[in-house]
Amino acid sequence: MLTSRTPLGRMGTTADVGNAVVLFCSEGAGWITGPVVYVDGGASLMDTLFPLDIQCG
């Protein structure tokens, strides 16, 4: 199942992506330059060489 491929254990929502957009549009992000932000629930941190049950705990 796809949800097992993210450390958060769930699929992302439009609100999850929207929250990242709101952050970068806010005054609080005034000092952030050139970021690459993966809004993927941690899926990009997973390693395909190790079994999912080890990685997800």
VENCOR-V953922 format. One record per helix or strand. SS is the DSSP state (@ for helix, = for strand). FROM is the first residue (numbers start at 1). TO is the last residue. If there is no record, write none. Layout:
# VENCOR-V953922
ss,from,to
SS,FROM,TO
SS,FROM,TO
This chain:
# VENCOR-V953922
ss,from,to
@,2,5
@,14,25
@,27,29
@,43,45
@,52,56
